[in-house]
């Protein structure tokens, strides 16, 4: 797979793991906090197994700001899907406008120097 595409795929996978590590426990409020932390750490280990290679491979074709920007946009997309499908929360126009502003910022990161 292309070094331009592989980091994106790995970042998507890592964000799915991290979203579950950080927010999946919200459906299990009756579980002890220490257990939730332990399970979250185990899930986060899987996340790191994708995030670190994504950044290592990606840095050969993207700069650090571009990699971070990709990660943030992917995080928003993954979290939006997760919060609606897994947590049953509503996605409102306010979310869409806020995420749109972040995506506009991402455009300028990838656009390169202005002027």
RAGIPE-V384538 format. One record per residue. PHI is phi in whole degrees, 0 to 359 (none if undefined). NEAR is the number of other ideal C-beta (glycine too) atoms within 10 Angstrom. Layout:
phi=PHI near=NEAR
phi=PHI near=NEAR
This chain:
phi=none near=10
phi=298 near=10
phi=294 near=12
phi=277 near=12
phi=264 near=11
phi=304 near=15
phi=299 near=28
phi=294 near=18
phi=298 near=13
phi=296 near=21
phi=293 near=23
phi=297 near=17
phi=299 near=18
phi=296 near=26
phi=289 near=24
phi=297 near=19
phi=299 near=20
phi=292 near=23
phi=297 near=20
phi=293 near=19
phi=297 near=19
phi=275 near=15
phi=237 near=15
phi=299 near=18
phi=292 near=17
phi=297 near=12
phi=276 near=11
phi=236 near=11
phi=294 near=7
phi=274 near=5
phi=277 near=11
phi=298 near=9
phi=300 near=8
phi=300 near=8
phi=290 near=11
phi=297 near=16
phi=296 near=11
phi=298 near=11
phi=296 near=16
phi=298 near=17
phi=296 near=10
phi=294 near=10
phi=293 near=18
phi=296 near=17
phi=300 near=11
phi=298 near=16
phi=299 near=19
phi=296 near=12
phi=295 near=14
phi=255 near=20
phi=292 near=20
phi=296 near=12
phi=297 near=14
phi=302 near=24
phi=286 near=19
phi=295 near=12
phi=292 near=18
phi=296 near=23
phi=292 near=14
phi=284 near=9
phi=233 near=14
phi=236 near=19
phi=275 near=12
phi=299 near=10
phi=295 near=10
phi=293 near=16
phi=298 near=20
phi=295 near=14
phi=296 near=20
phi=303 near=21
phi=300 near=21
phi=292 near=17
phi=294 near=19
phi=299 near=18
phi=302 near=17
phi=297 near=17
phi=294 near=14
phi=298 near=20
phi=295 near=19
phi=299 near=16
phi=296 near=13
phi=300 near=18
phi=295 near=17
phi=280 near=13
phi=282 near=9
phi=268 near=14
phi=270 near=12
phi=73 near=8
phi=271 near=13
phi=272 near=7
phi=257 near=12
phi=254 near=9
phi=297 near=7
phi=299 near=8
phi=298 near=16
phi=299 near=11
phi=294 near=9
phi=298 near=12
phi=292 near=16
phi=298 near=10
phi=296 near=10
phi=294 near=13
phi=294 near=14
phi=297 near=9
phi=299 near=12
phi=298 near=17
phi=303 near=10
phi=290 near=10
phi=297 near=15
phi=277 near=12
phi=295 near=8
phi=94 near=6
phi=301 near=4
phi=270 near=5
phi=94 near=2
